[in-house]
Amino acid sequence: MIRAALYVDTQRGPYPAMGLDCWGVERDATTYPGPGPVVAHPPCEAWGRYAFKARQDRRHLALVAVEQVRRFGGILEHPAHSLLWREARLPWPGELPDAWGGRSVHVQQGWWGHVAPKPTWLYVVGVELPPFPRERPAAVGRVECMARSARHLTPPAFAVWLAAAKVPR
């Protein structure tokens, strides 16, 4: 099971209430020592289609998060078509696993209650994802219309689903 949540909003995000070891800005998630699988939500603003609007370049955090997921196992979450996939040579959804056994999966956060569809890619190493939800509601909102302070928050049901990933026996 997932033990820690890295690069998360420890004040407003759902992970602290779930009892996970949470690492945000104040704890410097790059120093997470392990052990155990993680769910990593590194900053994405410099990797996506709105990279030109990024207020600061924190690209290095996503590259560190890839290494952490490869080392400890777990899941890295980023927007679909993130340039991180090319930079870190992550397998695209549907491709064969990489040298670390990592594979990528396409989901939509709207399936777990996000107001927008929010297409998302997950890079998964050493854990098995739970079954996808049977009901997959079609979210109709737009991330671009959300308050900047709310765009990065993970829907609570999605966080619960990610944290339920298990290490295979």
C-alpha positions as CSV (number, residue, x, y, z in Angstrom):
1,M,0.0,0.0,0.0
2,I,1.1,3.6,-0.6
3,R,2.9,5.0,2.4
4,A,3.7,8.6,1.5
5,A,2.4,11.4,-0.6
6,L,5.1,13.6,-2.1
7,Y,4.9,17.2,-3.5
8,V,1.4,17.6,-2.1
9,D,-0.5,20.5,-0.6
10,T,-0.4,19.6,3.1
11,Q,-2.8,22.4,4.0
12,R,-5.7,21.9,1.6
13,G,-5.1,18.6,-0.1
14,P,-6.8,15.3,0.8
15,Y,-3.7,13.3,1.8
16,P,-3.1,14.4,5.4
17,A,-6.6,13.3,6.4
18,M,-5.8,9.8,5.0
19,G,-3.0,9.2,7.4
20,L,-0.2,9.2,4.8
21,D,3.2,10.6,5.4
22,C,2.9,13.8,3.5
23,W,5.8,15.8,2.0
24,G,5.0,19.2,0.7
25,V,7.0,22.4,0.3
26,E,7.7,22.7,4.0
27,R,9.3,19.2,4.3
28,D,11.2,19.2,0.9
29,A,9.8,16.1,-0.8
30,T,13.1,15.7,-2.6
31,T,14.6,14.4,0.7
32,Y,12.1,11.6,1.2
33,P,14.2,8.7,2.5
34,G,11.7,5.9,1.9
35,P,11.0,3.1,2.4
36,G,7.8,2.1,0.7
37,P,5.8,3.2,-2.3
38,V,4.8,6.8,-2.8
39,V,2.2,8.8,-4.8
40,A,4.0,11.8,-6.3
41,H,2.3,14.9,-7.5
42,P,5.3,17.0,-8.6
43,P,4.5,20.5,-10.0
44,C,3.4,20.4,-13.6
45,E,3.1,24.0,-14.7
46,A,6.4,23.9,-16.5
47,W,5.7,20.6,-18.3
48,G,2.2,21.1,-19.7
49,R,0.6,23.1,-22.5
50,Y,0.5,26.2,-20.3
51,A,4.2,26.1,-19.5
52,F,4.6,29.6,-20.9
53,K,2.5,30.8,-18.0
54,A,4.7,29.1,-15.3
55,R,5.7,31.6,-12.6
56,Q,8.8,29.6,-11.7
57,D,10.8,26.8,-13.1
58,R,10.4,23.8,-10.9
59,R,11.0,21.2,-13.6
60,H,13.7,19.5,-11.6
61,L,11.2,18.4,-9.0
62,A,9.4,16.2,-11.5
63,L,12.6,14.6,-12.5
64,V,13.5,13.9,-8.9
65,A,9.9,12.4,-8.4
66,V,10.5,10.0,-11.4
67,E,13.6,8.8,-9.7
68,Q,11.8,8.4,-6.3
69,V,9.0,6.4,-7.9
70,R,11.6,4.2,-9.6
71,R,13.5,3.7,-6.4
72,F,10.6,3.2,-3.9
73,G,7.8,2.2,-6.2
74,G,4.5,3.9,-6.5
75,I,2.7,6.3,-8.8
76,L,3.6,9.7,-10.4
77,E,0.7,11.8,-11.5
78,H,0.9,14.5,-14.2
79,P,-1.2,16.0,-16.9
80,A,-1.8,13.9,-20.1
81,H,0.8,14.6,-22.7
82,S,3.2,16.2,-20.2
83,L,6.6,16.9,-21.7
84,L,8.0,15.0,-18.7
85,W,7.3,11.8,-20.5
86,R,9.7,12.6,-23.3
87,E,12.3,14.2,-21.0
88,A,12.5,11.3,-18.6
89,R,11.9,8.7,-21.3
90,L,8.8,7.3,-19.6
91,P,6.7,4.8,-21.6
92,W,3.6,6.3,-23.1
93,P,0.2,4.8,-22.2
94,G,-0.1,1.5,-24.0
95,E,3.6,1.0,-24.5
96,L,5.6,-1.8,-22.9
97,P,7.1,-1.3,-19.5
98,D,10.4,0.4,-19.2
99,A,13.7,-0.9,-17.6
100,W,12.2,-0.3,-14.1
101,G,9.0,-2.2,-14.9
102,G,7.2,1.2,-15.0
103,R,4.2,1.6,-17.2
104,S,1.9,4.5,-18.0
105,V,-1.9,4.7,-17.7
106,H,-4.3,7.3,-19.0
107,V,-7.1,8.3,-16.6
108,Q,-9.4,11.3,-16.3
109,Q,-9.8,12.9,-12.8
110,G,-13.4,13.6,-13.7
111,W,-14.1,9.9,-13.0
112,W,-13.4,10.7,-9.4
113,G,-15.3,13.9,-9.1
114,H,-13.1,16.6,-10.5
115,V,-15.3,19.3,-12.1
116,A,-13.3,19.1,-15.3
117,P,-12.3,15.9,-17.2
118,K,-8.6,16.7,-16.4
119,P,-6.9,14.0,-18.6
120,T,-4.0,12.6,-16.5
121,W,-1.1,10.2,-17.1
122,L,0.1,8.0,-14.3
123,Y,3.6,6.5,-14.3
124,V,3.3,3.3,-12.2
125,V,6.3,1.3,-10.8
126,G,6.1,-1.8,-8.5
127,V,2.5,-1.4,-7.5
128,E,-0.9,-2.6,-8.8
129,L,-3.6,0.0,-9.4
130,P,-7.0,-0.8,-8.0
131,P,-9.8,-1.4,-10.5
132,F,-11.0,1.7,-12.3
133,P,-14.4,3.0,-11.2
134,R,-17.4,1.4,-13.0
135,E,-19.2,4.7,-13.2
136,R,-17.2,7.2,-15.1
137,P,-19.1,10.5,-15.1
138,A,-18.5,12.9,-17.9
139,A,-17.2,16.1,-16.2
140,V,-18.0,19.2,-18.2
141,G,-16.0,22.0,-16.4
142,R,-12.7,23.4,-17.6
143,V,-9.5,23.6,-15.6
144,E,-8.8,27.0,-17.2
145,C,-11.9,28.4,-15.6
146,M,-11.0,27.2,-12.1
147,A,-9.2,29.5,-9.6
148,R,-5.5,29.1,-9.9
149,S,-5.3,28.1,-6.2
150,A,-7.7,25.1,-6.8
151,R,-6.3,23.7,-10.1
152,H,-3.6,21.7,-8.4
153,L,-5.8,20.0,-5.8
154,T,-6.5,16.3,-6.1
155,P,-10.1,15.1,-5.9
156,P,-10.4,13.2,-2.6
157,A,-11.9,10.1,-4.2
158,F,-8.9,10.1,-6.7
159,A,-6.4,10.4,-3.8
160,V,-8.1,7.4,-2.0
161,W,-8.0,5.4,-5.3
162,L,-4.3,6.2,-5.8
163,A,-3.4,5.4,-2.2
164,A,-5.1,2.0,-2.5
165,A,-2.5,0.8,-4.9
166,K,-0.8,-2.4,-3.6
167,V,2.6,-4.0,-3.9
168,P,2.1,-7.4,-5.6
169,R,2.9,-10.5,-3.5
